[in-house]
Amino acid sequence: MSLTPPTRARRGVKLAEQLAHELVAEISRSNMKAGDRLQSEVLMAEQRGVSRASLREALRILEVHGLITIRTGPNGGPVLTDLTARDFARMTTLHFNAAGVTFRELLDARVVLEPRMAELAAAKRTSEQMLELRSNVRDHRRATDLQDLVRYAHDFHELVADMAGNDNRALSLMTASIHGIFDVYLHRGRSVEAMLHTADVHGELSDAIEEGNAERAEALMEAHMLASAETFARENPTLIDQTVSWMST
């Protein structure tokens, strides 16, 4: 998140956007963490010689992108949040929607990306990450509530993406965010039995990754992604060729 603040005189860019860029750069330089509170609006506006209205607009830009949350009340104000793959997914869906990307195209992208991530995970996993993956599979198999089953399924793919991205966080962020776009649809028509079968598939994948068997991990993930794409198309026949919806929340 290392950005160089643009000059205030830059043409074609609103003051609020320039302020937002400056704030991101300052947050990056200060090594602030999720939960840390930014300065008050009054102080930030005074230091920059701008109106509170312009500063509030800049803060709103950062809030929309998921970087901060603005709390109300006596102890309110802008607070740094923990950016997640879901935040990235929400932002990308706006661009997917504008570009006319369909759900089928996004599923095809997963079939290409996720097997490669499983292969990389088998080569780059750490012992700590394997403990998390094993715990996920164990909890997934024990779950009985559909919402929990869907959550464990999502978390599994995020963990695999994190393993694969040990040397490249861009890979893990992009893969996990694309997977997350489908979370809202996993509850439609899915059964507990189907999601428990997914847990068994994830167990096999976990075995291959732990063994460092990159070829098997890739093959298992490709079969898993192809099956998931077929299931989505079957359960959402009117949605599959529609443009990806913008995740506004």
C-alpha positions as CSV (number, residue, x, y, z in Angstrom):
1,M,0.0,0.0,0.0
2,S,2.9,2.3,-0.7
3,L,1.7,5.3,-2.7
4,T,3.3,8.6,-3.4
5,P,0.9,11.5,-2.7
6,P,-0.1,13.3,-5.9
7,T,0.4,17.1,-6.1
8,R,-2.6,19.1,-5.2
9,A,-2.5,20.9,-8.6
10,R,-3.0,17.8,-10.6
11,R,-5.7,18.4,-13.2
12,G,-8.8,16.3,-13.7
13,V,-8.6,14.8,-10.1
14,K,-11.0,16.0,-7.4
15,L,-9.6,17.3,-4.2
16,A,-11.2,14.5,-2.2
17,E,-9.5,11.9,-4.4
18,Q,-6.1,13.5,-3.9
19,L,-6.7,13.7,-0.2
20,A,-7.7,10.0,-0.1
21,H,-4.4,9.1,-1.9
22,E,-2.5,11.2,0.6
23,L,-4.2,9.5,3.6
24,V,-3.5,6.0,2.2
25,A,0.2,6.9,1.8
26,E,0.4,8.3,5.3
27,I,-1.3,5.1,6.7
28,S,1.2,3.0,4.9
29,R,4.2,5.0,6.1
30,S,3.0,5.0,9.7
31,N,2.6,1.2,9.8
32,M,-0.9,1.5,11.3
33,K,-2.8,-1.7,12.0
34,A,-6.4,-2.7,11.9
35,G,-8.3,-1.1,14.8
36,D,-6.0,1.9,15.0
37,R,-7.9,5.2,15.1
38,L,-7.0,8.0,12.6
39,Q,-6.8,11.6,13.7
40,S,-10.0,13.6,14.2
41,E,-11.6,15.1,11.1
42,V,-11.0,18.6,12.5
43,L,-7.3,18.0,13.0
44,M,-6.8,16.3,9.6
45,A,-8.6,19.1,7.8
46,E,-6.6,21.8,9.6
47,Q,-3.3,20.2,8.9
48,R,-4.1,20.0,5.2
49,G,-5.7,23.3,4.9
50,V,-8.9,21.9,3.4
51,S,-12.6,22.0,4.4
52,R,-14.1,19.3,6.5
53,A,-16.5,18.6,3.7
54,S,-13.7,17.8,1.3
55,L,-12.0,15.6,4.0
56,R,-15.2,13.8,4.8
57,E,-15.6,13.0,1.1
58,A,-12.1,11.6,1.0
59,L,-12.8,9.5,4.1
60,R,-16.0,8.2,2.4
61,I,-13.9,7.1,-0.6
62,L,-11.7,5.1,1.8
63,E,-14.7,3.7,3.6
64,V,-16.4,2.5,0.4
65,H,-13.1,0.7,-0.5
66,G,-13.1,-1.0,2.9
67,L,-10.0,0.6,4.2
68,I,-11.6,2.4,7.1
69,T,-14.9,2.4,9.0
70,I,-16.3,5.7,10.4
71,R,-17.8,5.2,13.8
72,T,-20.3,7.6,15.4
73,G,-20.6,8.8,19.0
74,P,-18.2,10.3,21.5
75,N,-15.5,7.9,20.7
76,G,-16.2,7.8,17.0
77,G,-14.2,8.8,14.0
78,P,-12.3,7.0,11.2
79,V,-10.8,3.6,12.3
80,L,-8.6,1.4,10.1
81,T,-10.1,-1.9,9.2
82,D,-8.6,-5.3,8.2
83,L,-8.9,-5.5,4.5
84,T,-10.0,-8.9,3.3
85,A,-10.4,-10.8,0.1
86,R,-14.1,-10.1,0.3
87,D,-13.3,-6.3,0.2
88,F,-11.3,-6.9,-3.0
89,A,-14.0,-9.1,-4.4
90,R,-16.6,-6.4,-3.8
91,M,-14.5,-3.9,-5.7
92,T,-13.7,-6.2,-8.6
93,T,-17.4,-7.1,-9.1
94,L,-18.1,-3.5,-10.0
95,H,-15.5,-3.8,-12.8
96,F,-16.7,-7.2,-13.9
97,N,-20.2,-5.9,-14.1
98,A,-19.2,-2.9,-16.1
99,A,-17.2,-5.1,-18.5
100,G,-20.0,-7.6,-19.0
101,V,-18.1,-10.5,-17.5
102,T,-20.5,-13.5,-17.0
103,F,-20.6,-16.0,-14.1
104,R,-19.6,-18.7,-16.6
105,E,-16.5,-16.7,-17.5
106,L,-15.6,-16.3,-13.8
107,L,-16.1,-20.0,-13.2
108,D,-13.8,-20.8,-16.2
109,A,-11.2,-18.5,-14.6
110,R,-11.4,-20.5,-11.4
111,V,-10.8,-23.7,-13.3
112,V,-7.6,-22.2,-14.6
113,L,-6.4,-20.5,-11.4
114,E,-7.3,-22.8,-8.5
115,P,-5.6,-26.0,-9.7
116,R,-2.4,-24.0,-10.1
117,M,-2.8,-22.6,-6.6
118,A,-3.2,-26.1,-5.2
119,E,0.0,-27.1,-7.0
120,L,1.8,-24.2,-5.5
121,A,0.3,-24.9,-2.0
122,A,1.8,-28.4,-2.1
123,A,5.2,-26.9,-2.8
124,K,5.1,-23.9,-0.5
125,R,3.0,-24.9,2.5
126,T,4.3,-24.4,6.1
127,S,3.7,-26.7,9.0
128,E,1.6,-24.0,10.7
129,Q,-0.6,-23.6,7.6
130,M,-1.1,-27.4,7.4
131,L,-2.3,-27.4,10.9
132,E,-4.9,-24.8,9.9
133,L,-5.9,-26.7,6.8
134,R,-6.3,-29.9,8.8
135,S,-8.4,-28.2,11.4
136,N,-10.6,-26.7,8.8
137,V,-11.3,-30.1,7.2
138,R,-11.9,-31.7,10.6
139,D,-14.4,-29.0,11.6
140,H,-16.0,-29.1,8.2
141,R,-16.7,-32.8,8.5
142,R,-18.2,-32.3,12.0
143,A,-20.5,-29.4,11.0
144,T,-24.2,-30.0,10.6
145,D,-25.5,-26.5,9.9
146,L,-25.5,-25.5,6.2
147,Q,-24.2,-22.0,6.9
148,D,-21.2,-23.4,8.8
149,L,-20.6,-25.9,6.0
150,V,-20.5,-23.2,3.4
151,R,-18.2,-21.1,5.6
152,Y,-15.7,-23.9,6.1
153,A,-15.7,-24.6,2.3
154,H,-14.9,-21.0,1.6
155,D,-12.2,-20.9,4.3
156,F,-10.5,-24.0,2.9
157,H,-10.0,-22.3,-0.5
158,E,-8.7,-19.2,1.2
159,L,-6.2,-21.2,3.2
160,V,-5.0,-23.0,0.0
161,A,-4.6,-19.6,-1.7
162,D,-2.6,-18.3,1.3
163,M,-0.3,-21.3,1.1
164,A,0.2,-20.8,-2.6
165,G,0.8,-17.0,-2.1
166,N,3.5,-17.4,0.5
167,D,5.8,-15.6,-2.0
168,N,3.2,-13.7,-4.0
169,R,0.2,-12.2,-2.1
170,A,-1.3,-10.9,-5.3
171,L,-2.0,-14.5,-6.4
172,S,-3.7,-15.5,-3.2
173,L,-5.7,-12.2,-3.0
174,M,-7.0,-12.6,-6.6
175,T,-7.9,-16.3,-6.3
176,A,-9.6,-16.0,-2.9
177,S,-11.6,-13.0,-4.0
178,I,-12.9,-14.7,-7.1
179,H,-13.9,-17.7,-5.0
180,G,-15.6,-15.4,-2.5
181,I,-17.9,-13.9,-5.2
182,F,-19.8,-17.2,-5.3
183,D,-20.3,-17.4,-1.6
184,V,-23.7,-15.7,-1.7
185,Y,-24.9,-18.3,-4.2
186,L,-23.7,-21.4,-2.3
187,H,-26.8,-21.4,-0.1
188,R,-29.1,-21.7,-3.0
189,G,-30.3,-25.3,-3.4
190,R,-27.3,-26.8,-1.6
191,S,-27.9,-29.6,0.8
192,V,-26.0,-30.6,3.9
193,E,-25.1,-33.9,2.2
194,A,-23.6,-32.1,-0.8
195,M,-21.5,-29.9,1.4
196,L,-20.3,-32.8,3.5
197,H,-19.2,-34.5,0.2
198,T,-17.2,-31.3,-0.4
199,A,-15.5,-31.8,3.0
200,D,-14.4,-35.3,1.8
201,V,-13.0,-33.7,-1.4
202,H,-11.2,-31.1,0.6
203,G,-9.8,-33.9,2.8
204,E,-8.2,-35.6,-0.2
205,L,-6.8,-32.3,-1.3
206,S,-5.4,-31.7,2.1
207,D,-3.6,-35.1,2.0
208,A,-2.0,-34.3,-1.3
209,I,-0.9,-30.8,-0.2
210,E,0.6,-32.2,3.0
211,E,2.4,-34.9,1.1
212,G,3.9,-32.3,-1.2
213,N,2.3,-34.1,-4.1
214,A,1.8,-31.1,-6.4
215,E,0.7,-33.1,-9.4
216,R,-2.1,-34.8,-7.5
217,A,-3.2,-31.6,-5.7
218,E,-3.5,-29.9,-9.0
219,A,-5.5,-32.8,-10.6
220,L,-7.8,-33.0,-7.6
221,M,-8.5,-29.3,-7.6
222,E,-9.1,-29.2,-11.3
223,A,-11.7,-32.0,-10.9
224,H,-13.2,-30.2,-7.9
225,M,-13.5,-26.9,-9.8
226,L,-15.0,-28.5,-12.9
227,A,-17.6,-30.3,-10.7
228,S,-18.3,-27.0,-8.9
229,A,-18.8,-25.2,-12.2
230,E,-21.2,-27.9,-13.4
231,T,-23.2,-27.8,-10.1
232,F,-23.5,-24.0,-10.3
233,A,-24.7,-24.1,-13.9
234,R,-27.2,-26.8,-13.0
235,E,-28.5,-25.0,-9.9
236,N,-28.5,-21.6,-11.5
237,P,-29.5,-22.1,-15.1
238,T,-30.9,-18.5,-15.5
239,L,-27.9,-17.0,-13.8
240,I,-24.9,-18.7,-15.4
241,D,-24.7,-16.5,-18.5
242,Q,-25.7,-13.3,-16.8
243,T,-23.3,-10.5,-16.0
244,V,-21.7,-10.8,-12.6
245,S,-23.6,-8.7,-10.1
246,W,-22.0,-5.9,-8.2
247,M,-21.5,-6.8,-4.6
248,S,-22.3,-3.5,-3.0
249,T,-22.1,-4.6,0.6
